């Protein structure tokens, strides 16, 4: 890709990340306002007399990071009043910062595709998460701040990215004929104007390759739930995935081992005791 094309790709990537952040922040605001409405309808919040220490937590997570989106789940237990330990699982998409979608202008009804892309990639993470209390929430409400650190195994699922490629053949009597073939990206076999578009996502599902790795995450967790039996938290931080065997998303970055991303997430769930 040319330098100007790479610059356009970076701007496009940054705009997509901003859209994801705005979506998640909008979702967070909507849920917060919904909680306030329910409280005004007579839902009783915790009182000082009713404070109970709940030992277990379960949360669903919606996450947006600088290269994709995902969902997750956490099952945790309060080790003590200042620390919560959880088993964390996440499934997120991950893209290259260089990729940008385009379309072939020379053919009618051509399909959008990403030039130079080799694989669609999902990351399955599983690890241990720890939250350390920094600022306790007052009994009348407010925000509780915790420092979070997490680490574990990361499994890359690489599915080949297929394209529809137009092959033009010379007929015996001077005419031309063409066929559309399904191929993976190969800059040496055809040019960009031979690409008709992306093949269906289902093409290549039987060729998924598993790439093992590891990840580490640090961030801050902001708990704002009005009721102790429910969890409502916003989280932001940095996450790094490392793959010794490389993840190949784009043709010009086949040997990428390290992926550093900023992320924000929203967690919702419940607290309870087992008797």
C-alpha positions as a Markdown table, in Angstrom:
| # | Residue | x | y | z |
|---|---|---|---|---|
| 1 | Unk | 0.0 | 0.0 | 0.0 |
| 2 | Unk | 1.2 | 3.6 | -0.6 |
| 3 | Unk | 1.8 | 5.9 | 2.3 |
| 4 | Unk | -1.3 | 8.0 | 1.4 |
| 5 | Unk | -3.4 | 4.8 | 1.4 |
| 6 | Unk | -2.0 | 3.8 | 4.8 |
| 7 | Unk | -2.8 | 7.3 | 6.2 |
| 8 | Unk | -6.4 | 7.0 | 5.0 |
| 9 | Unk | -6.5 | 3.5 | 6.6 |
| 10 | Unk | -5.3 | 4.9 | 9.9 |
| 11 | Unk | -7.9 | 7.7 | 9.9 |
| 12 | Unk | -10.6 | 5.2 | 9.0 |
| 13 | Unk | -9.5 | 2.9 | 11.8 |
| 14 | Unk | -9.5 | 5.7 | 14.3 |
| 15 | Unk | -13.0 | 6.8 | 13.2 |
| 16 | Unk | -14.2 | 3.2 | 13.7 |
| 17 | Unk | -12.7 | 3.1 | 17.2 |
| 18 | Unk | -14.4 | 6.4 | 18.1 |
| 19 | Unk | -17.7 | 5.0 | 16.8 |
| 20 | Unk | -17.3 | 2.0 | 19.1 |
| 21 | Unk | -16.5 | 4.2 | 22.1 |
| 22 | Unk | -19.5 | 6.4 | 21.4 |
| 23 | Unk | -21.8 | 3.3 | 21.1 |
| 24 | Unk | -20.6 | 1.8 | 24.4 |
| 25 | Unk | -20.8 | 5.1 | 26.2 |
| 26 | Unk | -24.3 | 5.6 | 24.9 |
| 27 | Unk | -25.3 | 2.2 | 26.1 |
| 28 | Unk | -23.8 | 3.0 | 29.5 |
| 29 | Unk | -25.8 | 6.2 | 29.7 |
| 30 | Unk | -29.0 | 4.5 | 28.7 |
| 31 | Unk | -28.6 | 1.8 | 31.4 |
| 32 | Unk | -27.8 | 4.4 | 34.0 |
| 33 | Unk | -30.8 | 6.5 | 33.2 |
| 34 | Unk | -33.0 | 3.4 | 33.2 |
| 35 | Unk | -31.8 | 2.6 | 36.7 |
| 36 | Unk | -32.7 | 6.1 | 37.9 |
| 37 | Unk | -36.2 | 5.8 | 36.4 |
| 38 | Unk | -36.7 | 2.4 | 38.2 |
| 39 | Unk | -35.5 | 4.0 | 41.4 |
| 40 | Unk | -38.0 | 6.8 | 41.1 |
| 41 | Unk | -40.8 | 4.3 | 40.6 |
| 42 | Unk | -40.3 | 3.0 | 44.1 |
| 43 | Unk | -37.4 | 0.5 | 43.8 |
| 44 | Unk | -35.8 | 0.5 | 47.2 |
| 45 | Unk | -32.0 | 1.1 | 47.3 |
| 46 | Unk | -29.7 | -0.3 | 49.9 |
| 47 | Unk | -29.8 | 1.4 | 53.3 |
| 48 | Unk | -27.2 | 1.5 | 56.0 |
| 49 | Unk | -29.1 | -1.0 | 58.1 |
| 50 | Unk | -29.4 | -3.5 | 55.2 |
| 51 | Unk | -25.7 | -3.6 | 54.2 |
| 52 | Unk | -24.6 | -7.2 | 53.6 |
| 53 | Unk | -21.3 | -8.4 | 52.4 |
| 54 | Unk | -21.9 | -10.6 | 49.3 |
| 55 | Unk | -19.2 | -13.1 | 48.6 |
| 56 | Unk | -19.9 | -14.0 | 44.9 |
| 57 | Unk | -20.2 | -12.1 | 41.7 |
| 58 | Unk | -21.4 | -13.0 | 38.2 |
| 59 | Unk | -21.1 | -10.5 | 35.3 |
| 60 | Unk | -21.6 | -10.3 | 31.6 |
| 61 | Unk | -19.3 | -7.9 | 29.7 |
| 62 | Unk | -19.6 | -5.9 | 26.5 |
| 63 | Unk | -16.1 | -4.7 | 25.3 |
| 64 | Unk | -14.8 | -2.4 | 22.6 |
| 65 | Unk | -11.1 | -2.1 | 21.9 |
| 66 | Unk | -9.0 | -0.2 | 19.4 |
| 67 | Unk | -9.2 | -3.1 | 16.9 |
| 68 | Unk | -12.6 | -4.7 | 17.4 |
| 69 | Unk | -15.5 | -5.6 | 19.6 |
| 70 | Unk | -16.4 | -8.5 | 21.8 |
| 71 | Unk | -18.3 | -10.1 | 24.7 |
| 72 | Unk | -17.2 | -11.7 | 28.0 |
| 73 | Unk | -18.2 | -13.3 | 31.3 |
| 74 | Unk | -16.7 | -13.2 | 34.8 |
| 75 | Unk | -17.4 | -15.4 | 37.8 |
| 76 | Unk | -15.8 | -14.0 | 40.9 |
| 77 | Unk | -15.4 | -14.2 | 44.6 |
| 78 | Unk | -14.5 | -11.6 | 47.2 |
| 79 | Unk | -11.2 | -12.8 | 48.8 |
| 80 | Unk | -11.5 | -10.0 | 51.4 |
| 81 | Unk | -13.1 | -6.6 | 51.7 |
| 82 | Unk | -10.5 | -5.1 | 49.4 |
| 83 | Unk | -9.9 | -7.7 | 46.7 |
| 84 | Unk | -12.1 | -9.7 | 44.3 |
| 85 | Unk | -10.7 | -12.6 | 42.2 |
| 86 | Unk | -12.6 | -13.8 | 39.1 |
| 87 | Unk | -12.4 | -16.2 | 36.3 |
| 88 | Unk | -12.6 | -14.2 | 33.1 |
| 89 | Unk | -13.5 | -15.4 | 29.6 |
| 90 | Unk | -13.7 | -13.1 | 26.5 |
| 91 | Unk | -14.3 | -13.5 | 22.8 |
| 92 | Unk | -13.3 | -10.5 | 20.7 |
| 93 | Unk | -12.6 | -9.7 | 17.1 |
| 94 | Unk | -9.3 | -8.2 | 16.1 |
| 95 | Unk | -8.4 | -6.3 | 12.9 |
| 96 | Unk | -5.3 | -4.8 | 11.5 |
| 97 | Unk | -4.7 | -1.1 | 11.8 |
| 98 | Unk | -3.8 | -1.0 | 8.1 |
| 99 | Unk | -7.0 | -2.6 | 6.7 |
| 100 | Unk | -9.6 | -0.5 | 4.8 |
| 101 | Unk | -12.5 | -1.7 | 2.8 |
| 102 | Unk | -12.7 | -0.9 | -0.9 |
| 103 | Unk | -14.8 | -1.8 | -4.0 |
| 104 | Unk | -14.0 | -2.4 | -7.6 |
| 105 | Unk | -15.4 | 0.4 | -9.7 |
| 106 | Unk | -15.1 | -1.5 | -13.0 |
| 107 | Unk | -17.8 | -4.1 | -12.4 |
| 108 | Unk | -21.5 | -3.6 | -11.6 |
| 109 | Unk | -22.7 | -5.0 | -8.3 |
| 110 | Unk | -19.2 | -5.7 | -7.1 |
| 111 | Unk | -18.8 | -6.4 | -3.4 |
| 112 | Unk | -16.8 | -4.6 | -0.7 |
| 113 | Unk | -13.6 | -6.3 | 0.4 |
| 114 | Unk | -10.3 | -5.6 | 2.2 |
| 115 | Unk | -7.3 | -5.6 | -0.1 |
| 116 | Unk | -4.4 | -7.5 | 1.2 |
| 117 | Unk | -6.3 | -9.3 | 4.0 |
| 118 | Unk | -5.3 | -13.0 | 4.6 |
| 119 | Unk | -7.4 | -14.0 | 7.6 |
| 120 | Unk | -10.4 | -13.1 | 9.8 |
| 121 | Unk | -9.3 | -13.4 | 13.4 |
| 122 | Unk | -11.1 | -13.9 | 16.7 |
| 123 | Unk | -9.4 | -14.1 | 20.1 |
| 124 | Unk | -10.6 | -16.3 | 22.8 |
| 125 | Unk | -9.2 | -15.3 | 26.2 |
| 126 | Unk | -9.4 | -17.1 | 29.5 |
| 127 | Unk | -7.6 | -16.1 | 32.6 |
| 128 | Unk | -7.7 | -14.8 | 36.2 |
| 129 | Unk | -8.8 | -11.3 | 37.0 |
| 130 | Unk | -8.1 | -9.4 | 40.2 |
| 131 | Unk | -9.8 | -6.1 | 41.4 |
| 132 | Unk | -8.1 | -4.1 | 44.1 |
| 133 | Unk | -10.2 | -1.5 | 46.0 |
| 134 | Unk | -8.9 | 2.1 | 45.7 |
| 135 | Unk | -12.0 | 4.1 | 46.8 |
| 136 | Unk | -15.0 | 2.6 | 48.5 |
| 137 | Unk | -18.5 | 3.7 | 47.5 |
| 138 | Unk | -20.4 | 5.7 | 50.3 |
| 139 | Unk | -23.5 | 4.0 | 51.6 |
| 140 | Unk | -25.8 | 6.5 | 49.9 |
| 141 | Unk | -24.3 | 5.8 | 46.5 |
| 142 | Unk | -21.6 | 7.1 | 44.2 |
| 143 | Unk | -18.7 | 5.5 | 42.4 |
| 144 | Unk | -16.4 | 2.8 | 43.7 |
| 145 | Unk | -13.0 | 2.7 | 42.0 |
| 146 | Unk | -10.9 | -0.4 | 41.7 |
| 147 | Unk | -7.6 | -1.2 | 40.0 |
| 148 | Unk | -7.8 | -4.3 | 37.8 |
| 149 | Unk | -5.1 | -6.6 | 36.5 |
| 150 | Unk | -5.7 | -9.8 | 34.6 |
| 151 | Unk | -3.7 | -12.4 | 32.7 |
| 152 | Unk | -4.1 | -15.8 | 31.1 |
| 153 | Unk | -4.2 | -17.7 | 27.9 |
| 154 | Unk | -5.2 | -16.3 | 24.5 |
| 155 | Unk | -6.2 | -18.4 | 21.6 |
| 156 | Unk | -6.3 | -17.0 | 18.1 |
| 157 | Unk | -8.8 | -18.4 | 15.6 |
| 158 | Unk | -7.6 | -17.6 | 12.1 |
| 159 | Unk | -10.2 | -18.2 | 9.4 |
| 160 | Unk | -9.0 | -17.7 | 5.8 |
| 161 | Unk | -10.3 | -14.6 | 4.0 |
| 162 | Unk | -11.5 | -15.5 | 0.5 |
| 163 | Unk | -12.1 | -13.3 | -2.5 |
| 164 | Unk | -14.0 | -13.5 | -5.7 |
| 165 | Unk | -11.5 | -13.1 | -8.5 |
| 166 | Unk | -12.4 | -12.6 | -12.2 |
| 167 | Unk | -10.4 | -14.5 | -14.7 |
| 168 | Unk | -10.7 | -13.4 | -18.4 |
| 169 | Unk | -10.1 | -16.0 | -21.1 |
| 170 | Unk | -9.5 | -15.5 | -24.8 |
| 171 | Unk | -11.9 | -17.5 | -26.9 |
| 172 | Unk | -10.7 | -19.2 | -30.1 |
| 173 | Unk | -12.5 | -16.8 | -32.5 |
| 174 | Unk | -11.3 | -13.6 | -30.8 |
| 175 | Unk | -14.0 | -13.1 | -28.2 |
| 176 | Unk | -13.6 | -12.9 | -24.5 |
| 177 | Unk | -15.1 | -15.0 | -21.7 |
| 178 | Unk | -14.7 | -14.7 | -18.0 |
| 179 | Unk | -15.2 | -16.9 | -14.9 |
| 180 | Unk | -15.3 | -15.9 | -11.2 |
| 181 | Unk | -13.1 | -18.0 | -9.0 |
| 182 | Unk | -12.8 | -18.1 | -5.2 |
| 183 | Unk | -9.2 | -17.5 | -4.1 |
| 184 | Unk | -7.2 | -16.2 | -1.2 |
| 185 | Unk | -5.3 | -12.9 | -1.6 |
| 186 | Unk | -2.1 | -13.3 | -3.7 |
| 187 | Unk | -0.6 | -10.1 | -5.1 |
| 188 | Unk | 1.5 | -12.1 | -7.6 |
| 189 | Unk | -1.4 | -13.9 | -9.2 |
| 190 | Unk | -3.7 | -11.0 | -10.0 |
| 191 | Unk | -4.1 | -7.3 | -9.6 |
| 192 | Unk | -6.6 | -5.4 | -7.5 |
| 193 | Unk | -8.9 | -4.6 | -10.6 |
| 194 | Unk | -9.4 | -8.4 | -11.0 |
| 195 | Unk | -11.0 | -8.7 | -7.6 |
| 196 | Unk | -14.8 | -8.7 | -7.7 |
| 197 | Unk | -15.3 | -8.7 | -4.0 |
| 198 | Unk | -15.3 | -10.7 | -0.8 |
| 199 | Unk | -16.5 | -14.3 | -0.8 |
| 200 | Unk | -19.1 | -15.4 | 1.8 |
| 201 | Unk | -17.9 | -15.5 | 5.4 |
| 202 | Unk | -18.8 | -19.2 | 5.6 |
| 203 | Unk | -16.1 | -20.0 | 3.0 |
| 204 | Unk | -13.1 | -21.3 | 4.9 |
| 205 | Unk | -14.8 | -22.2 | 8.2 |
| 206 | Unk | -13.4 | -25.7 | 7.8 |
| 207 | Unk | -9.9 | -24.3 | 7.5 |
| 208 | Unk | -9.7 | -22.4 | 10.8 |
| 209 | Unk | -6.3 | -22.5 | 12.4 |
| 210 | Unk | -5.7 | -22.3 | 16.1 |
| 211 | Unk | -2.8 | -20.1 | 17.4 |
| 212 | Unk | -2.0 | -20.3 | 21.1 |
| 213 | Unk | -0.7 | -17.3 | 23.0 |
| 214 | Unk | -1.1 | -15.3 | 26.2 |
| 215 | Unk | -2.5 | -12.0 | 27.3 |
| 216 | Unk | -2.2 | -9.4 | 30.1 |
| 217 | Unk | -4.6 | -6.6 | 31.0 |
| 218 | Unk | -4.4 | -3.6 | 33.4 |
| 219 | Unk | -7.1 | -0.9 | 33.9 |
| 220 | Unk | -9.5 | 0.8 | 36.3 |
| 221 | Unk | -13.0 | -0.4 | 37.2 |
| 222 | Unk | -15.7 | 2.1 | 38.1 |
| 223 | Unk | -18.6 | 0.5 | 39.9 |
| 224 | Unk | -21.7 | 2.8 | 40.0 |
| 225 | Unk | -24.6 | 0.4 | 40.7 |
| 226 | Unk | -27.2 | 1.8 | 43.1 |
| 227 | Unk | -28.1 | -1.6 | 44.6 |
| 228 | Unk | -25.5 | -4.0 | 46.2 |
| 229 | Unk | -27.1 | -7.1 | 44.7 |
| 230 | Unk | -26.5 | -5.9 | 41.2 |
| 231 | Unk | -23.2 | -4.9 | 39.4 |
| 232 | Unk | -23.0 | -2.0 | 37.0 |
| 233 | Unk | -19.4 | -1.0 | 36.1 |
| 234 | Unk | -17.5 | 0.8 | 33.5 |
| 235 | Unk | -13.9 | -0.2 | 32.8 |
| 236 | Unk | -11.0 | 1.2 | 30.8 |
| 237 | Unk | -7.4 | 0.2 | 30.3 |
| 238 | Unk | -4.8 | -1.5 | 28.2 |
| 239 | Unk | -4.5 | -5.1 | 27.0 |
| 240 | Unk | -1.7 | -7.0 | 25.3 |
| 241 | Unk | -1.9 | -10.3 | 23.4 |
| 242 | Unk | 1.3 | -12.2 | 22.5 |
| 243 | Unk | 1.5 | -15.1 | 20.0 |
| 244 | Unk | 4.9 | -16.8 | 19.6 |
| 245 | Unk | 3.7 | -18.5 | 16.3 |
| 246 | Unk | 2.5 | -15.2 | 14.8 |
| 247 | Unk | -1.0 | -14.0 | 13.7 |
| 248 | Unk | -1.3 | -13.2 | 10.1 |
| 249 | Unk | -4.1 | -10.7 | 9.4 |
| 250 | Unk | -2.7 | -8.8 | 6.5 |
| 251 | Unk | -0.3 | -9.8 | 3.7 |
| 252 | Unk | 2.3 | -7.2 | 4.6 |
| 253 | Unk | 2.2 | -8.1 | 8.3 |
| 254 | Unk | 2.5 | -11.9 | 8.4 |
| 255 | Unk | 4.8 | -12.1 | 11.3 |
| 256 | Unk | 3.0 | -10.1 | 13.9 |
| 257 | Unk | 3.4 | -11.4 | 17.4 |
| 258 | Unk | 2.3 | -8.6 | 19.7 |
| 259 | Unk | -1.0 | -6.8 | 19.8 |
| 260 | Unk | -1.4 | -3.8 | 22.1 |
| 261 | Unk | -4.9 | -2.3 | 22.4 |
| 262 | Unk | -6.8 | 0.2 | 24.5 |
| 263 | Unk | -10.2 | -1.0 | 25.6 |
| 264 | Unk | -13.4 | 0.1 | 27.4 |
| 265 | Unk | -16.1 | -2.2 | 28.7 |
| 266 | Unk | -19.4 | -2.3 | 30.5 |
| 267 | Unk | -20.1 | -5.1 | 33.0 |
| 268 | Unk | -23.6 | -6.0 | 34.3 |
| 269 | Unk | -24.6 | -8.8 | 36.7 |
| 270 | Unk | -25.4 | -9.7 | 40.2 |
| 271 | Unk | -23.9 | -10.3 | 43.7 |
| 272 | Unk | -25.1 | -13.1 | 46.0 |
| 273 | Unk | -24.2 | -15.4 | 48.8 |
| 274 | Unk | -24.2 | -19.2 | 48.7 |
| 275 | Unk | -25.8 | -20.8 | 51.8 |
